[in-house]
Amino acid sequence: MPDVRRVLTPELDLSAAESELWLVDVSGGRQRLGGSALAQVYERVGGETPDLDDPERLIGFFAAIESLNARGKLLAYHDRSDGGLFAALAQMAFASRAGLDLTLDGLGSDPLAALFNEELGAVIQVKSADRAEVLATLARHGLEGAAVQRLGTPSRSGRLRVRHQDRLLLDESRAELERVWSETSFQIAQLRDDPRCAREEFERIDADDPGMQPKLSFELDRSGPLASARIQGGAERPSVAILREQGVNSQVEMAAAFQQAGFRCFDVHMSDLYAGRFALERVLGLVACGGFSYGDVLGAGQGWAKSILHDPGVREQFRSFFQRPDTFTLAVCNGCQMLSGLKDLIPGAEHFPRFVQNTSERFEARLTLVRVEETPSLFLRGMAGSELPIVASHGEGRAELARGPAAELDRSGRVALRFVDHHGQATERYPYNPNGSPGGITAVSSDDGRVLITMPHPERVFRTAQLSWHPREWGHYSPWMRLFDNARRWVDERRR
C-alpha cells in the first residue's frame, strides 16, 4: 500500500494524554509589527515590517516540518501569518472547540509584540512523550534555542488563558472570542443568504457540539479494496460507463474508485451516445457524475435529463438499460438531479424526488455527516447504521417531496442517506444539513436496489487523502470504498 502524506491540520488533538504547543520561529527572534493587522486596527504603519532575514533557516524549517509530519509527530499545525501568534492560536482553539493555557515568558518583554507580530513561523502541537525527538529534529535543521519556544497546553476548559511573567493577560471563553471573530461574516451572511440559515450557523458557536464522531457498523478493511485479489488472480473486470455531460466533473475520481473495485471503466460523454460512438448495452454499470452540467443554469441536472428525454434514440437506450435486471446505476450530484428527471424510465423509481434550490440560497461545498439507512440498495449493503463524513457540493440539492409518491418518501424505506448532526440525529438544521432537505434526506434507492441517487459525493472521499479530516486509524481507504466494492460483489454474485 503506498504511503499517504499526512494532512497538516490546525485542529488540536484533545485525545492525546499529554501534549504541548510550541512556537517554531523562523525570524531569528525578531518581532516587527510593521504592516501587521494590529497596526492596521490602530491606523498606524507600525514601523519595520517582517522579512526573510535568513533563507537557510526557512529551508531548515520546511525540511524539519516535513520530517516530523512524515513520522507522525505533529498532532496539529498552524502558520503564524495574518494576525500573528494570537490569531493562529485562537483559530486552532476554534477549529477544535478547545481551551488553551499559554505563557509568553520565553518570547521577550513585550507581550503585545509577541502575540501580534506576523514574522515567519508556526505553532505545532506534539505529544509530551515526543518532545525530545521533536526538539532534536528541529535542532538538526538549525532551529533551536530562541527559535523554539514552549507556549503551553491545550485543554477541555473552553477558555483561552494567556500569562506573561506571572501576570494573567487574558482569560476569555472560546465561544465568546469565536463569536467576536465571526460576527462580521454573520452580518454579511444575513444580508446575502437565507437569514435563518445564517443565524443557525452562528448559533452553533455556543452549541454543545462534540464535533464529527464517525460510526462504523462494519469492519473496515485496511488491506485495501476487496477486488484486488481477484484482479491479481486474472478475474475478468465487468464494464461500467462513467457518464458525463458538458460541465460535469469528478469523472476521474469516480473512474478511479470503480477501477480500484475491479471494474473496467469507459469514459462516456453524452455526445458519444448521441453520435452512436458508444452504446449502453456494452456495460453492466452506469454512473452519472456530478459537477455543473450546462453551468447549472437549466435547473441543474434537469437540463441534462431533458436532453435525453427529447432524443428518441437515446431515451430508448436509457430505458432499455434500466429494464435489464443485470445492470446497476449510481448517480451523484448533477447525475442525481438528472436521474430524478428520468424516473419514468426506471422501474421502482416513482418515489424519486425533485431537487431544488438549497434553503441557504447559496452553493454549499462542505464536509458533512450522513447516516446510512436500511434500504435494498446494492451499493450500501452491510453499511446501515454507519455515520460517515462525506463531501457535499451543490446549489440545488433540497429534496422536494410535495407531490405523488415522493410525498411518502420519508416513510417508504427507500431513503438511503440522511444528513445528521454531530449527535447522530437526522436534522434539517443548517449547516449540518446544507440544503434543507426534509428529514435530512440526501440519497434514495430504487425499489429493487439497483439504482442509487445521492447528492453527496462518495467518489470524492473513497481515499482518506481526499478528506479534510478523518479518524487517524482509517488508513489508506475510507469506509466509502465499501460502496464501490459492494457493486463488484453484486456483479460477482449474479455471475455464479
Secondary structure, 3 states (H helix, E strand, C coil): CCCCCCCCCCCCCCCCCCEEEEEEECCCCCCCCCCCHHHHHCCCCCCCCCCCCCHHHHHHHHHHHHHHHHCCCCCEEEECCCCHHHHHHHHHHHHHCCEEEEECHHHCCCHHHHHHCCCCEEEEEEEHHHHHHHHHHHHHCCCCHHHEEEEEEEECCCEEEEEECCEEEEEEEHHHHHHHHHHHHHHHHHHHCCHHHHHHHHHCCCCCCCCCCCECCCCCCCCCCCCHHHHHCCCCCCEEEEEECCCECCHHHHHHHHHHCCCEEEEEEHHHHHCCCCCHHHCCEEEECCECHHHHCCCCCHHHHHHHHCCHHHHHHHHHHHHCCCCEEEEECHHHHHHHCCHHHCCCCCCCCEEECCCCCCCEEEEEEEEECCCCCHHHCCCCCCEEEEEEEECCCEEECCCHHHHHHHHCCCEEEEEECCCCCECCCCCCCCCCCHHHEEEEECCCCCEEEECCEHHHCCEHHHCCCCCHHHCCECCCHHHHHHHHHHHHHHHC
